[in-house]
């Protein structure tokens, strides 16, 4: 069997680009949750408080979708209570922050 020439491997870097803001309705629709659960997550500080636009629309930072999705999975799949979910998500964010700093050195 003839030897194959080595393949050129190119490094590819991907960066997640977040939508600046997401409306409350869109957030609830994408995650299939009601506003009651969204309010519960706000009370437990799983997500950060929203802003209200000049038109009166309630919007959340774009990263809220991923954070809330992760929180819902932690609660549903692992049975972590809401206080624990908040702590775990904060720790994950802190770890990612530290890794980012370490990689930039």
C-alpha positions in Angstrom: 0.0 0.0 0.0 1.6 3.3 -1.1 2.3 5.9 1.6 0.0 8.9 1.4 1.5 12.3 1.5 1.0 14.2 4.8 -2.1 16.4 4.8 -1.7 20.1 5.5 -3.6 20.9 8.7 -4.8 24.4 9.1 -5.8 25.8 12.4 -9.3 27.2 12.5 -10.5 29.5 15.2 -14.1 30.2 15.8 -15.6 33.0 17.8 -19.2 33.1 19.1 -20.9 36.3 18.1 -23.8 37.2 20.3 -26.8 39.2 19.2 -26.7 42.4 21.2 -30.1 42.1 22.7 -32.9 39.6 22.7 -36.5 40.3 23.6 -38.3 38.6 26.5 -40.8 37.0 24.1 -38.1 35.6 21.8 -36.1 34.3 24.8 -39.1 32.5 26.2 -40.0 31.1 22.8 -36.5 29.8 22.0 -36.3 28.0 25.3 -39.9 27.0 25.4 -40.4 28.5 28.9 -43.1 30.8 30.3 -42.5 34.2 31.9 -43.1 32.7 35.3 -40.0 30.6 35.0 -38.1 33.5 33.6 -39.1 35.6 36.6 -38.0 32.8 38.9 -34.6 32.8 37.2 -34.3 36.5 37.7 -35.1 36.2 41.4 -32.3 33.6 41.8 -29.9 35.8 39.8 -29.4 33.0 37.2 -29.8 35.7 34.6 -29.1 39.4 34.8 -32.0 41.9 34.9 -33.4 43.1 31.6 -33.6 46.6 30.2 -36.6 48.3 28.7 -36.2 50.0 25.4 -37.6 53.4 24.7 -40.5 51.6 22.9 -41.3 49.7 26.1 -39.9 46.3 25.0 -38.2 44.2 27.6 -34.8 43.0 26.3 -32.0 40.9 27.7 -28.3 40.8 26.8 -27.6 38.3 24.0 -25.6 36.0 26.2 -28.7 35.4 28.4 -29.9 32.8 26.0 -26.9 30.5 26.5 -26.7 31.2 30.2 -30.3 30.5 30.8 -30.2 27.4 28.6 -27.3 26.0 30.6 -29.1 26.8 33.8 -32.3 25.1 32.7 -30.3 22.0 31.8 -28.4 22.0 35.2 -31.8 22.1 37.0 -33.6 19.6 34.8 -30.9 17.1 34.0 -28.8 17.2 37.2 -31.5 18.2 39.7 -29.5 21.1 41.0 -31.7 23.6 42.9 -32.0 27.2 41.6 -29.6 28.6 44.2 -27.0 26.0 43.1 -27.6 26.7 39.5 -26.8 30.4 40.0 -23.5 29.5 41.8 -22.5 26.9 39.2 -23.1 29.3 36.3 -21.1 32.0 38.1 -18.2 29.6 38.6 -18.3 28.5 35.0 -18.1 32.2 33.9 -15.2 32.8 36.3 -13.3 29.8 34.9 -13.9 30.9 31.3 -12.6 34.4 32.3 -9.5 33.0 33.9 -8.8 30.6 30.9 -9.2 33.6 28.5 -6.7 35.6 30.5 -4.3 32.7 30.7 -4.5 32.1 26.9 -3.8 35.8 26.2 -0.5 35.8 28.1 
